[in-house]
Amino acid sequence: MIRECIVLAGGLGTRLRSVVADKPKCMAPVNDRPFLHYLLQYLIRQGITHVVLSLGYKSEQVIEWCEQADLPLQFSYAIEAEPLGTGGAILNAVSHLLEDECFVVNGDTFFDVSLPAFYNFHQQAHSKLSLALKPMLQFERYGSVQLDQDARIIAFLEKKYCEEGLINGGVYLTSRAYMESLQLPAQFSFEKEVLEPQVKNGQVYGYISDTYFIDIGIPADYEQVQTDFRS
């Protein structure tokens, strides 16, 4: 089982500024605790022991909180001097890993995936890059994902209204060796320059997990999570 996870928490959080000013999205208060608190508790329950935080905007707030949080985790910090894009952030963070393979999660999304089950799927598929996919009904905020019979991702479809489908839940499983082998620049989009080309090559697999999912990137879902996380 993999014990390391990269948390992508360097975004500016512009869509949340109306309700959360002067904080990174991962530090948005949820019932008087940062959203990051709940995400890290989830990772602890899943067996993670080393977290690499990919940080940018107001990184000092995140580091100060982590150093005082008294959690059973080892923290490393991959700080962007300038925005590197989602891909550049992952590539920058993998250099802080202690081992080769790692999970990657978004710092503004909570997707209650069983990481051990996800890892078993990844191994059985002999995959170098796997995504956790969330089944959804009646959605238009997200693009949808298509799989073949072997759980390979065959297409990412543009955002449009769907009665039902699978979305990219923002939980990945990959490795430092794989990311470095792609020989990409320091600044790039993970979605455009890794996922889309590798899907065309039949190299990306999708693991379906019909578990709790929320993305606090917009005010309505940020309000929803206040209720959801009370329990």
C-alpha positions in Angstrom: 0.0 0.0 0.0 1.2 3.5 -0.8 1.7 5.7 2.2 2.4 9.1 0.4 0.0 11.6 -1.0 0.4 14.9 -2.8 -2.3 17.6 -1.9 -2.7 20.2 -4.6 -3.4 23.4 -2.6 -1.7 26.2 -4.5 -4.7 27.7 -6.3 -5.9 31.3 -5.9 -9.5 30.4 -5.0 -10.9 33.3 -6.9 -14.5 31.8 -7.1 -14.6 31.6 -3.3 -13.3 35.1 -2.6 -16.9 36.4 -2.0 -17.2 34.2 1.1 -13.6 33.4 2.0 -11.2 36.3 1.7 -7.4 36.2 2.2 -7.1 32.5 2.6 -6.1 29.6 0.3 -9.1 27.4 -0.5 -7.8 24.5 1.5 -7.9 26.8 4.6 -11.6 27.8 4.1 -13.3 27.4 7.5 -15.7 24.5 7.8 -17.4 24.4 11.2 -14.5 26.4 12.6 -11.8 24.1 11.2 -10.0 24.4 7.9 -11.2 22.3 5.0 -7.7 20.8 5.0 -8.3 19.3 8.5 -11.1 17.1 7.1 -9.0 16.1 4.1 -6.0 15.2 6.2 -8.2 13.1 8.6 -9.5 11.2 5.6 -5.9 10.5 4.5 -4.9 9.4 7.9 -7.8 6.9 8.0 -6.7 5.6 4.6 -3.2 4.8 5.9 -1.3 7.8 4.5 1.8 8.8 6.6 3.6 11.4 4.4 1.8 14.3 2.8 3.5 16.6 0.3 1.6 19.9 0.2 1.8 21.7 -3.1 1.4 25.4 -2.2 1.4 28.8 -3.7 -1.0 31.5 -2.7 -0.5 32.4 1.0 1.5 29.2 1.6 2.6 30.5 5.0 -0.9 30.1 6.4 -1.0 26.4 5.5 2.5 25.7 6.8 1.8 27.4 10.1 -1.4 25.5 10.6 0.2 22.1 9.7 3.1 22.6 12.0 0.7 23.3 14.9 -1.9 20.6 14.1 -0.3 17.7 16.0 -1.3 15.1 13.4 0.3 11.7 12.9 1.7 12.8 9.5 5.1 13.8 8.1 4.7 17.0 6.0 6.8 18.2 3.1 6.1 21.5 1.3 6.5 22.1 -2.4 6.1 25.8 -2.8 5.6 27.5 -6.2 7.4 30.7 -6.7 5.0 31.3 -9.6 2.0 29.4 -10.8 3.0 26.2 -12.4 -0.3 24.8 -13.5 -1.8 21.6 -12.3 0.8 19.5 -14.0 3.7 21.6 -13.0 2.5 21.5 -9.4 2.5 17.7 -9.4 5.9 17.5 -11.1 7.3 20.0 -8.6 5.8 18.0 -5.7 7.0 14.5 -6.7 10.6 15.5 -6.0 9.7 15.6 -2.3 8.4 12.0 -2.3 10.3 9.4 -0.2 9.2 6.5 -2.5 8.1 6.3 -6.1 4.3 5.8 -6.2 1.9 8.3 -4.7 -1.7 9.4 -4.6 -2.6 12.9 -5.7 -5.7 14.8 -4.4 -7.1 18.3 -4.8 -7.0 20.5 -1.7 -10.5 21.8 -2.4 -12.2 18.5 -3.0 -13.3 15.7 -0.7 -13.9 12.4 -2.4 -14.2 9.5 0.0 -12.4 6.9 -2.1 -11.0 3.7 -0.5 -7.3 4.3 -1.3 -6.4 0.6 -0.7 -9.0 -0.6 -3.1 -8.0 2.1 -5.6 -4.4 0.9 -5.3 -5.4 -2.8 -5.8 -7.2 -1.7 -9.0 -4.2 0.2 -10.2 -1.9 -2.8 -9.7 -4.3 -5.3 -11.3 -4.6 -3.0 -14.4 -0.8 -2.6 -14.6 -1.5 1.1 -14.8 1.0 4.0 -14.7 -1.8 6.6 -14.2 -5.2 6.0 -12.7 -8.1 8.3 -11.9 -10.9 7.8 -9.4 -14.3 8.5 -11.0 -17.5 9.6 -9.4 -20.9 8.5 -10.8 -23.2 11.5 -10.9 -26.8 12.3 -12.0 -28.2 15.4 -13.7 -25.0 17.5 -13.8 -23.5 20.1 -16.1 -20.7 21.7 -14.0 -18.3 18.9 -14.9 -17.1 17.2 -18.0 -17.8 13.5 -18.2 -15.5 10.5 -18.7 -16.0 7.4 -20.9 -14.5 4.0 -20.1 -14.1 0.9 -22.2 -14.8 -2.7 -20.9 -11.3 -2.9 -19.5 -11.7 0.3 -17.4 -9.4 2.2 -19.7 -10.5 5.9 -20.1 -11.2 6.4 -23.8 -12.5 10.0 -23.8 -13.0 13.2 -21.7 -16.1 14.9 -22.9 -16.8 18.6 -22.7 -19.0 20.1 -20.0 -22.7 19.8 -20.9 -25.9 18.7 -19.2 -25.9 14.9 -18.5 -28.6 12.8 -17.0 -26.0 10.5 -15.7 -22.3 9.8 -16.2 -18.9 9.6 -14.6 -16.7 12.6 -13.6 -13.1 13.0 -12.8 -13.1 13.1 -9.0 -9.7 14.7 -8.7 -8.0 11.7 -7.0 -5.1 10.2 -9.0 -2.5 7.4 -8.6 0.8 7.8 -10.3 4.6 7.8 -9.7 7.5 10.1 -9.7 9.2 8.0 -12.4 6.2 8.2 -14.7 5.8 12.0 -14.3 9.5 12.6 -14.9 9.6 10.3 -17.9 7.1 12.5 -19.7 9.8 15.3 -20.0 7.3 18.1 -19.8 8.2 21.8 -19.0 8.1 23.2 -15.5 4.8 24.9 -16.1 1.9 22.9 -17.8 -1.6 21.6 -17.4 -2.0 18.1 -16.1 -5.4 17.8 -17.8 -4.3 19.0 -21.3 -0.7 17.8 -21.5 -0.9 14.5 -19.6 -4.4 13.2 -19.3 -5.7 13.9 -22.8 -2.6 12.6 -24.7 -2.2 9.6 -22.5 -5.9 8.7 -22.9 -5.4 8.7 -26.7 -2.5 6.2 -26.1 -4.8 4.0 -24.0 -2.6 4.5 -20.9 -5.1 5.9 -18.4 -7.4 3.8 -16.2 -10.6 4.8 -14.3 -11.6 3.4 -11.0 -15.3 4.0 -10.2 -16.2 4.9 -6.6 -19.8 5.8 -5.8 -18.9 7.5 -2.5 -19.3 11.0 -1.0 -17.9 13.8 -3.2 -17.9 17.5 -2.8 -15.9 20.3 -4.5 -15.9 23.5 -2.4 -14.8 25.7 -5.4 -18.1 27.5 -5.6 -20.0 29.3 -2.7 -23.0 27.0 -3.0 -21.0 23.8 -2.3 -18.9 25.6 0.3 -22.2 26.3 2.2 -23.3 22.7 1.6 -20.1 21.2 3.2 -20.8 23.1 6.4 -23.9 20.9 6.9 -22.4 17.7 5.5 -19.3 17.8 7.8 -21.2 18.4 11.0 -21.8 14.7 11.2 
